[in-house]
Amino acid sequence: FFSKLFVDGCTDKYKYNEVKKWSTNVPGKDIFALDKVFFMHNVDVSHWTCAVIFTEEKRIQYYDSMGNDGHALMIYLKDEWFEKKGGELPDANEWKIVGAVDGVPQQQNGFDCGVFGVFADFLSRDRPLSFNQDYITNQECRERIAFSILNGAVIE
């Protein structure tokens, strides 16, 4: 998502037109009517992170197993509101952007970031982020992820 939103990761080369169609599959085509909106972010074609927009709380949370943070989604939210509803995003100054937080599980190697995408799985079910590297490297975890992808639904 972010690789389409910004040219070469630079926020000064923003291109909303590349991603505005992505919300067309959202029920009612209105991301602001959802409780949570999840974005998987590929950083420099080498590292996967997860961002979640909590619309009721007016909060953007960035989850990264390597501890980075991100602020690009606020610009997207403003443009999405303008495109879909017209005008400026109400109370835009009340939104909080939260980067890396204490307690976010961290990977212990340089190659498991994609599997750390389970951030989205746990958060979508309001589960605490109570996993660690051992959980990620467990074959059962990886099989569950693969089965979920192949079946198009999260497997409990």
Chimera marker file (.cmm) of the C-alpha trace (Angstrom):
<marker_set name="trace">
<marker id="1" x="0.000" y="0.000" z="0.000" r="1" g="1" b="0" radius="0.5"/>
<marker id="2" x="2.566" y="2.591" z="1.076" r="1" g="1" b="0" radius="0.5"/>
<marker id="3" x="4.769" y="1.824" z="-1.924" r="1" g="1" b="0" radius="0.5"/>
<marker id="4" x="1.882" y="2.978" z="-4.134" r="1" g="1" b="0" radius="0.5"/>
<marker id="5" x="1.005" y="5.921" z="-1.899" r="1" g="1" b="0" radius="0.5"/>
<marker id="6" x="4.454" y="7.510" z="-2.016" r="1" g="1" b="0" radius="0.5"/>
<marker id="7" x="7.129" y="7.606" z="-4.701" r="1" g="1" b="0" radius="0.5"/>
<marker id="8" x="10.309" y="5.962" z="-3.427" r="1" g="1" b="0" radius="0.5"/>
<marker id="9" x="8.995" y="6.241" z="0.138" r="1" g="1" b="0" radius="0.5"/>
<marker id="10" x="9.215" y="10.058" z="0.048" r="1" g="1" b="0" radius="0.5"/>
<marker id="11" x="6.207" y="11.825" z="1.538" r="1" g="1" b="0" radius="0.5"/>
<marker id="12" x="6.870" y="14.905" z="-0.588" r="1" g="1" b="0" radius="0.5"/>
<marker id="13" x="6.117" y="12.825" z="-3.698" r="1" g="1" b="0" radius="0.5"/>
<marker id="14" x="2.658" y="11.756" z="-2.615" r="1" g="1" b="0" radius="0.5"/>
<marker id="15" x="0.328" y="10.091" z="-5.142" r="1" g="1" b="0" radius="0.5"/>
<marker id="16" x="-3.157" y="9.385" z="-3.770" r="1" g="1" b="0" radius="0.5"/>
<marker id="17" x="-4.477" y="8.578" z="-7.254" r="1" g="1" b="0" radius="0.5"/>
<marker id="18" x="-2.473" y="5.330" z="-7.124" r="1" g="1" b="0" radius="0.5"/>
<marker id="19" x="-4.472" y="4.041" z="-4.126" r="1" g="1" b="0" radius="0.5"/>
<marker id="20" x="-7.847" y="5.791" z="-4.109" r="1" g="1" b="0" radius="0.5"/>
<marker id="21" x="-9.546" y="2.809" z="-5.763" r="1" g="1" b="0" radius="0.5"/>
<marker id="22" x="-8.448" y="0.495" z="-2.935" r="1" g="1" b="0" radius="0.5"/>
<marker id="23" x="-11.404" y="1.430" z="-0.745" r="1" g="1" b="0" radius="0.5"/>
<marker id="24" x="-13.893" y="0.439" z="-3.457" r="1" g="1" b="0" radius="0.5"/>
<marker id="25" x="-14.111" y="-3.072" z="-1.939" r="1" g="1" b="0" radius="0.5"/>
<marker id="26" x="-14.947" y="-1.687" z="1.503" r="1" g="1" b="0" radius="0.5"/>
<marker id="27" x="-18.638" y="-2.111" z="2.433" r="1" g="1" b="0" radius="0.5"/>
<marker id="28" x="-20.316" y="1.166" z="1.537" r="1" g="1" b="0" radius="0.5"/>
<marker id="29" x="-16.933" y="2.278" z="0.166" r="1" g="1" b="0" radius="0.5"/>
<marker id="30" x="-16.414" y="4.203" z="3.419" r="1" g="1" b="0" radius="0.5"/>
<marker id="31" x="-13.393" y="3.284" z="5.538" r="1" g="1" b="0" radius="0.5"/>
<marker id="32" x="-14.540" y="5.820" z="8.130" r="1" g="1" b="0" radius="0.5"/>
<marker id="33" x="-17.571" y="3.629" z="8.922" r="1" g="1" b="0" radius="0.5"/>
<marker id="34" x="-15.297" y="0.758" z="10.014" r="1" g="1" b="0" radius="0.5"/>
<marker id="35" x="-13.895" y="0.260" z="13.516" r="1" g="1" b="0" radius="0.5"/>
<marker id="36" x="-10.458" y="-0.763" z="12.245" r="1" g="1" b="0" radius="0.5"/>
<marker id="37" x="-8.706" y="-0.537" z="8.907" r="1" g="1" b="0" radius="0.5"/>
<marker id="38" x="-5.588" y="-2.681" z="8.427" r="1" g="1" b="0" radius="0.5"/>
<marker id="39" x="-2.702" y="-1.913" z="6.087" r="1" g="1" b="0" radius="0.5"/>
<marker id="40" x="0.261" y="-4.171" z="5.466" r="1" g="1" b="0" radius="0.5"/>
<marker id="41" x="3.259" y="-2.062" z="4.490" r="1" g="1" b="0" radius="0.5"/>
<marker id="42" x="6.291" y="-3.309" z="2.595" r="1" g="1" b="0" radius="0.5"/>
<marker id="43" x="9.267" y="-1.111" z="3.450" r="1" g="1" b="0" radius="0.5"/>
<marker id="44" x="11.824" y="-0.859" z="0.637" r="1" g="1" b="0" radius="0.5"/>
<marker id="45" x="10.670" y="-4.207" z="-0.791" r="1" g="1" b="0" radius="0.5"/>
<marker id="46" x="12.437" y="-5.962" z="2.089" r="1" g="1" b="0" radius="0.5"/>
<marker id="47" x="10.446" y="-5.667" z="5.324" r="1" g="1" b="0" radius="0.5"/>
<marker id="48" x="6.747" y="-6.068" z="6.215" r="1" g="1" b="0" radius="0.5"/>
<marker id="49" x="4.995" y="-3.963" z="8.846" r="1" g="1" b="0" radius="0.5"/>
<marker id="50" x="1.370" y="-3.443" z="9.865" r="1" g="1" b="0" radius="0.5"/>
<marker id="51" x="-0.571" y="-0.227" z="10.408" r="1" g="1" b="0" radius="0.5"/>
<marker id="52" x="-4.067" y="-0.007" z="11.866" r="1" g="1" b="0" radius="0.5"/>
<marker id="53" x="-6.459" y="2.924" z="11.721" r="1" g="1" b="0" radius="0.5"/>
<marker id="54" x="-8.777" y="2.911" z="14.744" r="1" g="1" b="0" radius="0.5"/>
<marker id="55" x="-11.477" y="5.229" z="13.411" r="1" g="1" b="0" radius="0.5"/>
<marker id="56" x="-13.576" y="5.599" z="16.578" r="1" g="1" b="0" radius="0.5"/>
<marker id="57" x="-10.514" y="6.481" z="18.642" r="1" g="1" b="0" radius="0.5"/>
<marker id="58" x="-9.050" y="8.694" z="15.893" r="1" g="1" b="0" radius="0.5"/>
<marker id="59" x="-5.766" y="6.839" z="16.221" r="1" g="1" b="0" radius="0.5"/>
<marker id="60" x="-3.275" y="5.430" z="13.755" r="1" g="1" b="0" radius="0.5"/>
<marker id="61" x="-1.073" y="2.705" z="15.241" r="1" g="1" b="0" radius="0.5"/>
<marker id="62" x="2.032" y="1.371" z="13.526" r="1" g="1" b="0" radius="0.5"/>
<marker id="63" x="3.252" y="-2.137" z="14.404" r="1" g="1" b="0" radius="0.5"/>
<marker id="64" x="6.733" y="-3.113" z="13.330" r="1" g="1" b="0" radius="0.5"/>
<marker id="65" x="8.646" y="-6.173" z="14.485" r="1" g="1" b="0" radius="0.5"/>
<marker id="66" x="11.880" y="-4.208" z="13.974" r="1" g="1" b="0" radius="0.5"/>
<marker id="67" x="10.738" y="-1.221" z="16.058" r="1" g="1" b="0" radius="0.5"/>
<marker id="68" x="10.318" y="1.458" z="13.350" r="1" g="1" b="0" radius="0.5"/>
<marker id="69" x="7.414" y="3.919" z="13.267" r="1" g="1" b="0" radius="0.5"/>
<marker id="70" x="5.398" y="5.512" z="10.451" r="1" g="1" b="0" radius="0.5"/>
<marker id="71" x="3.294" y="8.643" z="9.860" r="1" g="1" b="0" radius="0.5"/>
<marker id="72" x="2.176" y="8.390" z="6.227" r="1" g="1" b="0" radius="0.5"/>
<marker id="73" x="-1.446" y="7.365" z="6.800" r="1" g="1" b="0" radius="0.5"/>
<marker id="74" x="-2.697" y="10.724" z="8.060" r="1" g="1" b="0" radius="0.5"/>
<marker id="75" x="-2.220" y="12.288" z="4.643" r="1" g="1" b="0" radius="0.5"/>
<marker id="76" x="-4.070" y="9.358" z="3.090" r="1" g="1" b="0" radius="0.5"/>
<marker id="77" x="-6.974" y="9.737" z="5.555" r="1" g="1" b="0" radius="0.5"/>
<marker id="78" x="-7.380" y="13.411" z="4.729" r="1" g="1" b="0" radius="0.5"/>
<marker id="79" x="-7.431" y="12.718" z="1.002" r="1" g="1" b="0" radius="0.5"/>
<marker id="80" x="-9.742" y="9.720" z="1.361" r="1" g="1" b="0" radius="0.5"/>
<marker id="81" x="-12.222" y="11.871" z="3.304" r="1" g="1" b="0" radius="0.5"/>
<marker id="82" x="-12.003" y="14.638" z="0.710" r="1" g="1" b="0" radius="0.5"/>
<marker id="83" x="-12.459" y="12.187" z="-2.183" r="1" g="1" b="0" radius="0.5"/>
<marker id="84" x="-15.341" y="10.219" z="-0.656" r="1" g="1" b="0" radius="0.5"/>
<marker id="85" x="-17.151" y="12.791" z="1.506" r="1" g="1" b="0" radius="0.5"/>
<marker id="86" x="-15.966" y="16.177" z="0.278" r="1" g="1" b="0" radius="0.5"/>
<marker id="87" x="-14.317" y="18.834" z="2.381" r="1" g="1" b="0" radius="0.5"/>
<marker id="88" x="-11.712" y="18.511" z="5.069" r="1" g="1" b="0" radius="0.5"/>
<marker id="89" x="-11.445" y="15.647" z="7.550" r="1" g="1" b="0" radius="0.5"/>
<marker id="90" x="-13.325" y="16.840" z="10.659" r="1" g="1" b="0" radius="0.5"/>
<marker id="91" x="-11.211" y="17.104" z="13.786" r="1" g="1" b="0" radius="0.5"/>
<marker id="92" x="-8.053" y="16.150" z="11.874" r="1" g="1" b="0" radius="0.5"/>
<marker id="93" x="-5.985" y="17.733" z="14.646" r="1" g="1" b="0" radius="0.5"/>
<marker id="94" x="-7.510" y="15.290" z="17.175" r="1" g="1" b="0" radius="0.5"/>
<marker id="95" x="-6.063" y="12.233" z="15.462" r="1" g="1" b="0" radius="0.5"/>
<marker id="96" x="-3.103" y="10.581" z="17.182" r="1" g="1" b="0" radius="0.5"/>
<marker id="97" x="-0.331" y="8.844" z="15.317" r="1" g="1" b="0" radius="0.5"/>
<marker id="98" x="1.358" y="6.259" z="17.501" r="1" g="1" b="0" radius="0.5"/>
<marker id="99" x="4.584" y="4.659" z="16.345" r="1" g="1" b="0" radius="0.5"/>
<marker id="100" x="6.450" y="1.818" z="17.963" r="1" g="1" b="0" radius="0.5"/>
<marker id="101" x="5.171" y="1.084" z="21.452" r="1" g="1" b="0" radius="0.5"/>
<marker id="102" x="6.610" y="-0.883" z="24.336" r="1" g="1" b="0" radius="0.5"/>
<marker id="103" x="5.551" y="-4.494" z="24.358" r="1" g="1" b="0" radius="0.5"/>
<marker id="104" x="5.178" y="-4.919" z="20.596" r="1" g="1" b="0" radius="0.5"/>
<marker id="105" x="6.697" y="-8.327" z="19.797" r="1" g="1" b="0" radius="0.5"/>
<marker id="106" x="10.086" y="-7.995" z="18.127" r="1" g="1" b="0" radius="0.5"/>
<marker id="107" x="11.664" y="-10.382" z="15.667" r="1" g="1" b="0" radius="0.5"/>
<marker id="108" x="15.066" y="-11.795" z="16.513" r="1" g="1" b="0" radius="0.5"/>
<marker id="109" x="16.245" y="-12.346" z="12.940" r="1" g="1" b="0" radius="0.5"/>
<marker id="110" x="16.129" y="-10.576" z="9.594" r="1" g="1" b="0" radius="0.5"/>
<marker id="111" x="13.703" y="-12.821" z="7.738" r="1" g="1" b="0" radius="0.5"/>
<marker id="112" x="10.506" y="-13.448" z="9.749" r="1" g="1" b="0" radius="0.5"/>
<marker id="113" x="8.856" y="-10.032" z="9.271" r="1" g="1" b="0" radius="0.5"/>
<marker id="114" x="6.187" y="-11.407" z="6.920" r="1" g="1" b="0" radius="0.5"/>
<marker id="115" x="5.084" y="-13.924" z="9.518" r="1" g="1" b="0" radius="0.5"/>
<marker id="116" x="4.937" y="-11.093" z="12.044" r="1" g="1" b="0" radius="0.5"/>
<marker id="117" x="1.957" y="-9.992" z="9.937" r="1" g="1" b="0" radius="0.5"/>
<marker id="118" x="0.033" y="-11.933" z="12.580" r="1" g="1" b="0" radius="0.5"/>
<marker id="119" x="-0.164" y="-8.491" z="14.204" r="1" g="1" b="0" radius="0.5"/>
<marker id="120" x="-3.207" y="-7.963" z="11.978" r="1" g="1" b="0" radius="0.5"/>
<marker id="121" x="-4.684" y="-11.336" z="12.933" r="1" g="1" b="0" radius="0.5"/>
<marker id="122" x="-4.377" y="-10.709" z="16.677" r="1" g="1" b="0" radius="0.5"/>
<marker id="123" x="-5.563" y="-7.091" z="16.482" r="1" g="1" b="0" radius="0.5"/>
<marker id="124" x="-8.556" y="-7.906" z="14.284" r="1" g="1" b="0" radius="0.5"/>
<marker id="125" x="-9.803" y="-10.243" z="17.008" r="1" g="1" b="0" radius="0.5"/>
<marker id="126" x="-8.962" y="-7.846" z="19.868" r="1" g="1" b="0" radius="0.5"/>
<marker id="127" x="-6.372" y="-10.266" z="21.214" r="1" g="1" b="0" radius="0.5"/>
<marker id="128" x="-3.307" y="-8.987" z="23.070" r="1" g="1" b="0" radius="0.5"/>
<marker id="129" x="-0.028" y="-9.149" z="21.174" r="1" g="1" b="0" radius="0.5"/>
<marker id="130" x="1.151" y="-11.987" z="23.383" r="1" g="1" b="0" radius="0.5"/>
<marker id="131" x="3.307" y="-13.836" z="20.862" r="1" g="1" b="0" radius="0.5"/>
<marker id="132" x="7.074" y="-13.887" z="20.409" r="1" g="1" b="0" radius="0.5"/>
<marker id="133" x="9.769" y="-15.208" z="18.072" r="1" g="1" b="0" radius="0.5"/>
<marker id="134" x="9.178" y="-18.787" z="19.274" r="1" g="1" b="0" radius="0.5"/>
<marker id="135" x="5.512" y="-18.565" z="18.254" r="1" g="1" b="0" radius="0.5"/>
<marker id="136" x="6.466" y="-17.137" z="14.856" r="1" g="1" b="0" radius="0.5"/>
<marker id="137" x="8.993" y="-19.880" z="14.095" r="1" g="1" b="0" radius="0.5"/>
<marker id="138" x="6.542" y="-22.603" z="15.160" r="1" g="1" b="0" radius="0.5"/>
<marker id="139" x="5.438" y="-24.693" z="12.165" r="1" g="1" b="0" radius="0.5"/>
<marker id="140" x="1.830" y="-24.714" z="13.414" r="1" g="1" b="0" radius="0.5"/>
<marker id="141" x="1.712" y="-20.899" z="13.267" r="1" g="1" b="0" radius="0.5"/>
<marker id="142" x="2.976" y="-20.890" z="9.682" r="1" g="1" b="0" radius="0.5"/>
<marker id="143" x="0.568" y="-23.632" z="8.616" r="1" g="1" b="0" radius="0.5"/>
<marker id="144" x="-2.340" y="-21.714" z="10.176" r="1" g="1" b="0" radius="0.5"/>
<marker id="145" x="-1.364" y="-18.585" z="8.235" r="1" g="1" b="0" radius="0.5"/>
<marker id="146" x="-1.051" y="-20.548" z="4.979" r="1" g="1" b="0" radius="0.5"/>
<marker id="147" x="-4.388" y="-22.284" z="5.569" r="1" g="1" b="0" radius="0.5"/>
<marker id="148" x="-6.061" y="-18.928" z="6.283" r="1" g="1" b="0" radius="0.5"/>
<marker id="149" x="-4.673" y="-17.431" z="3.083" r="1" g="1" b="0" radius="0.5"/>
<marker id="150" x="-5.675" y="-20.424" z="0.967" r="1" g="1" b="0" radius="0.5"/>
<marker id="151" x="-9.202" y="-20.416" z="2.413" r="1" g="1" b="0" radius="0.5"/>
<marker id="152" x="-9.656" y="-16.646" z="2.323" r="1" g="1" b="0" radius="0.5"/>
<marker id="153" x="-10.594" y="-16.481" z="6.005" r="1" g="1" b="0" radius="0.5"/>
<marker id="154" x="-8.858" y="-16.342" z="9.364" r="1" g="1" b="0" radius="0.5"/>
<marker id="155" x="-8.723" y="-19.769" z="10.981" r="1" g="1" b="0" radius="0.5"/>
<marker id="156" x="-9.385" y="-19.758" z="14.732" r="1" g="1" b="0" radius="0.5"/>
<link id1="1" id2="2" r="1" g="1" b="0" radius="0.2"/>
<link id1="2" id2="3" r="1" g="1" b="0" radius="0.2"/>
<link id1="3" id2="4" r="1" g="1" b="0" radius="0.2"/>
<link id1="4" id2="5" r="1" g="1" b="0" radius="0.2"/>
<link id1="5" id2="6" r="1" g="1" b="0" radius="0.2"/>
<link id1="6" id2="7" r="1" g="1" b="0" radius="0.2"/>
<link id1="7" id2="8" r="1" g="1" b="0" radius="0.2"/>
<link id1="8" id2="9" r="1" g="1" b="0" radius="0.2"/>
<link id1="9" id2="10" r="1" g="1" b="0" radius="0.2"/>
<link id1="10" id2="11" r="1" g="1" b="0" radius="0.2"/>
<link id1="11" id2="12" r="1" g="1" b="0" radius="0.2"/>
<link id1="12" id2="13" r="1" g="1" b="0" radius="0.2"/>
<link id1="13" id2="14" r="1" g="1" b="0" radius="0.2"/>
<link id1="14" id2="15" r="1" g="1" b="0" radius="0.2"/>
<link id1="15" id2="16" r="1" g="1" b="0" radius="0.2"/>
<link id1="16" id2="17" r="1" g="1" b="0" radius="0.2"/>
<link id1="17" id2="18" r="1" g="1" b="0" radius="0.2"/>
<link id1="18" id2="19" r="1" g="1" b="0" radius="0.2"/>
<link id1="19" id2="20" r="1" g="1" b="0" radius="0.2"/>
<link id1="20" id2="21" r="1" g="1" b="0" radius="0.2"/>
<link id1="21" id2="22" r="1" g="1" b="0" radius="0.2"/>
<link id1="22" id2="23" r="1" g="1" b="0" radius="0.2"/>
<link id1="23" id2="24" r="1" g="1" b="0" radius="0.2"/>
<link id1="24" id2="25" r="1" g="1" b="0" radius="0.2"/>
<link id1="25" id2="26" r="1" g="1" b="0" radius="0.2"/>
<link id1="26" id2="27" r="1" g="1" b="0" radius="0.2"/>
<link id1="27" id2="28" r="1" g="1" b="0" radius="0.2"/>
<link id1="28" id2="29" r="1" g="1" b="0" radius="0.2"/>
<link id1="29" id2="30" r="1" g="1" b="0" radius="0.2"/>
<link id1="30" id2="31" r="1" g="1" b="0" radius="0.2"/>
<link id1="31" id2="32" r="1" g="1" b="0" radius="0.2"/>
<link id1="32" id2="33" r="1" g="1" b="0" radius="0.2"/>
<link id1="33" id2="34" r="1" g="1" b="0" radius="0.2"/>
<link id1="34" id2="35" r="1" g="1" b="0" radius="0.2"/>
<link id1="35" id2="36" r="1" g="1" b="0" radius="0.2"/>
<link id1="36" id2="37" r="1" g="1" b="0" radius="0.2"/>
<link id1="37" id2="38" r="1" g="1" b="0" radius="0.2"/>
<link id1="38" id2="39" r="1" g="1" b="0" radius="0.2"/>
<link id1="39" id2="40" r="1" g="1" b="0" radius="0.2"/>
<link id1="40" id2="41" r="1" g="1" b="0" radius="0.2"/>
<link id1="41" id2="42" r="1" g="1" b="0" radius="0.2"/>
<link id1="42" id2="43" r="1" g="1" b="0" radius="0.2"/>
<link id1="43" id2="44" r="1" g="1" b="0" radius="0.2"/>
<link id1="44" id2="45" r="1" g="1" b="0" radius="0.2"/>
<link id1="45" id2="46" r="1" g="1" b="0" radius="0.2"/>
<link id1="46" id2="47" r="1" g="1" b="0" radius="0.2"/>
<link id1="47" id2="48" r="1" g="1" b="0" radius="0.2"/>
<link id1="48" id2="49" r="1" g="1" b="0" radius="0.2"/>
<link id1="49" id2="50" r="1" g="1" b="0" radius="0.2"/>
<link id1="50" id2="51" r="1" g="1" b="0" radius="0.2"/>
<link id1="51" id2="52" r="1" g="1" b="0" radius="0.2"/>
<link id1="52" id2="53" r="1" g="1" b="0" radius="0.2"/>
<link id1="53" id2="54" r="1" g="1" b="0" radius="0.2"/>
<link id1="54" id2="55" r="1" g="1" b="0" radius="0.2"/>
<link id1="55" id2="56" r="1" g="1" b="0" radius="0.2"/>
<link id1="56" id2="57" r="1" g="1" b="0" radius="0.2"/>
<link id1="57" id2="58" r="1" g="1" b="0" radius="0.2"/>
<link id1="58" id2="59" r="1" g="1" b="0" radius="0.2"/>
<link id1="59" id2="60" r="1" g="1" b="0" radius="0.2"/>
<link id1="60" id2="61" r="1" g="1" b="0" radius="0.2"/>
<link id1="61" id2="62" r="1" g="1" b="0" radius="0.2"/>
<link id1="62" id2="63" r="1" g="1" b="0" radius="0.2"/>
<link id1="63" id2="64" r="1" g="1" b="0" radius="0.2"/>
<link id1="64" id2="65" r="1" g="1" b="0" radius="0.2"/>
<link id1="65" id2="66" r="1" g="1" b="0" radius="0.2"/>
<link id1="66" id2="67" r="1" g="1" b="0" radius="0.2"/>
<link id1="67" id2="68" r="1" g="1" b="0" radius="0.2"/>
<link id1="68" id2="69" r="1" g="1" b="0" radius="0.2"/>
<link id1="69" id2="70" r="1" g="1" b="0" radius="0.2"/>
<link id1="70" id2="71" r="1" g="1" b="0" radius="0.2"/>
<link id1="71" id2="72" r="1" g="1" b="0" radius="0.2"/>
<link id1="72" id2="73" r="1" g="1" b="0" radius="0.2"/>
<link id1="73" id2="74" r="1" g="1" b="0" radius="0.2"/>
<link id1="74" id2="75" r="1" g="1" b="0" radius="0.2"/>
<link id1="75" id2="76" r="1" g="1" b="0" radius="0.2"/>
<link id1="76" id2="77" r="1" g="1" b="0" radius="0.2"/>
<link id1="77" id2="78" r="1" g="1" b="0" radius="0.2"/>
<link id1="78" id2="79" r="1" g="1" b="0" radius="0.2"/>
<link id1="79" id2="80" r="1" g="1" b="0" radius="0.2"/>
<link id1="80" id2="81" r="1" g="1" b="0" radius="0.2"/>
<link id1="81" id2="82" r="1" g="1" b="0" radius="0.2"/>
<link id1="82" id2="83" r="1" g="1" b="0" radius="0.2"/>
<link id1="83" id2="84" r="1" g="1" b="0" radius="0.2"/>
<link id1="84" id2="85" r="1" g="1" b="0" radius="0.2"/>
<link id1="85" id2="86" r="1" g="1" b="0" radius="0.2"/>
<link id1="86" id2="87" r="1" g="1" b="0" radius="0.2"/>
<link id1="87" id2="88" r="1" g="1" b="0" radius="0.2"/>
<link id1="88" id2="89" r="1" g="1" b="0" radius="0.2"/>
<link id1="89" id2="90" r="1" g="1" b="0" radius="0.2"/>
<link id1="90" id2="91" r="1" g="1" b="0" radius="0.2"/>
<link id1="91" id2="92" r="1" g="1" b="0" radius="0.2"/>
<link id1="92" id2="93" r="1" g="1" b="0" radius="0.2"/>
<link id1="93" id2="94" r="1" g="1" b="0" radius="0.2"/>
<link id1="94" id2="95" r="1" g="1" b="0" radius="0.2"/>
<link id1="95" id2="96" r="1" g="1" b="0" radius="0.2"/>
<link id1="96" id2="97" r="1" g="1" b="0" radius="0.2"/>
<link id1="97" id2="98" r="1" g="1" b="0" radius="0.2"/>
<link id1="98" id2="99" r="1" g="1" b="0" radius="0.2"/>
<link id1="99" id2="100" r="1" g="1" b="0" radius="0.2"/>
<link id1="100" id2="101" r="1" g="1" b="0" radius="0.2"/>
<link id1="101" id2="102" r="1" g="1" b="0" radius="0.2"/>
<link id1="102" id2="103" r="1" g="1" b="0" radius="0.2"/>
<link id1="103" id2="104" r="1" g="1" b="0" radius="0.2"/>
<link id1="104" id2="105" r="1" g="1" b="0" radius="0.2"/>
<link id1="105" id2="106" r="1" g="1" b="0" radius="0.2"/>
<link id1="106" id2="107" r="1" g="1" b="0" radius="0.2"/>
<link id1="107" id2="108" r="1" g="1" b="0" radius="0.2"/>
<link id1="108" id2="109" r="1" g="1" b="0" radius="0.2"/>
<link id1="109" id2="110" r="1" g="1" b="0" radius="0.2"/>
<link id1="110" id2="111" r="1" g="1" b="0" radius="0.2"/>
<link id1="111" id2="112" r="1" g="1" b="0" radius="0.2"/>
<link id1="112" id2="113" r="1" g="1" b="0" radius="0.2"/>
<link id1="113" id2="114" r="1" g="1" b="0" radius="0.2"/>
<link id1="114" id2="115" r="1" g="1" b="0" radius="0.2"/>
<link id1="115" id2="116" r="1" g="1" b="0" radius="0.2"/>
<link id1="116" id2="117" r="1" g="1" b="0" radius="0.2"/>
<link id1="117" id2="118" r="1" g="1" b="0" radius="0.2"/>
<link id1="118" id2="119" r="1" g="1" b="0" radius="0.2"/>
<link id1="119" id2="120" r="1" g="1" b="0" radius="0.2"/>
<link id1="120" id2="121" r="1" g="1" b="0" radius="0.2"/>
<link id1="121" id2="122" r="1" g="1" b="0" radius="0.2"/>
<link id1="122" id2="123" r="1" g="1" b="0" radius="0.2"/>
<link id1="123" id2="124" r="1" g="1" b="0" radius="0.2"/>
<link id1="124" id2="125" r="1" g="1" b="0" radius="0.2"/>
<link id1="125" id2="126" r="1" g="1" b="0" radius="0.2"/>
<link id1="126" id2="127" r="1" g="1" b="0" radius="0.2"/>
<link id1="127" id2="128" r="1" g="1" b="0" radius="0.2"/>
<link id1="128" id2="129" r="1" g="1" b="0" radius="0.2"/>
<link id1="129" id2="130" r="1" g="1" b="0" radius="0.2"/>
<link id1="130" id2="131" r="1" g="1" b="0" radius="0.2"/>
<link id1="131" id2="132" r="1" g="1" b="0" radius="0.2"/>
<link id1="132" id2="133" r="1" g="1" b="0" radius="0.2"/>
<link id1="133" id2="134" r="1" g="1" b="0" radius="0.2"/>
<link id1="134" id2="135" r="1" g="1" b="0" radius="0.2"/>
<link id1="135" id2="136" r="1" g="1" b="0" radius="0.2"/>
<link id1="136" id2="137" r="1" g="1" b="0" radius="0.2"/>
<link id1="137" id2="138" r="1" g="1" b="0" radius="0.2"/>
<link id1="138" id2="139" r="1" g="1" b="0" radius="0.2"/>
<link id1="139" id2="140" r="1" g="1" b="0" radius="0.2"/>
<link id1="140" id2="141" r="1" g="1" b="0" radius="0.2"/>
<link id1="141" id2="142" r="1" g="1" b="0" radius="0.2"/>
<link id1="142" id2="143" r="1" g="1" b="0" radius="0.2"/>
<link id1="143" id2="144" r="1" g="1" b="0" radius="0.2"/>
<link id1="144" id2="145" r="1" g="1" b="0" radius="0.2"/>
<link id1="145" id2="146" r="1" g="1" b="0" radius="0.2"/>
<link id1="146" id2="147" r="1" g="1" b="0" radius="0.2"/>
<link id1="147" id2="148" r="1" g="1" b="0" radius="0.2"/>
<link id1="148" id2="149" r="1" g="1" b="0" radius="0.2"/>
<link id1="149" id2="150" r="1" g="1" b="0" radius="0.2"/>
<link id1="150" id2="151" r="1" g="1" b="0" radius="0.2"/>
<link id1="151" id2="152" r="1" g="1" b="0" radius="0.2"/>
<link id1="152" id2="153" r="1" g="1" b="0" radius="0.2"/>
<link id1="153" id2="154" r="1" g="1" b="0" radius="0.2"/>
<link id1="154" id2="155" r="1" g="1" b="0" radius="0.2"/>
<link id1="155" id2="156" r="1" g="1" b="0" radius="0.2"/>
</marker_set>
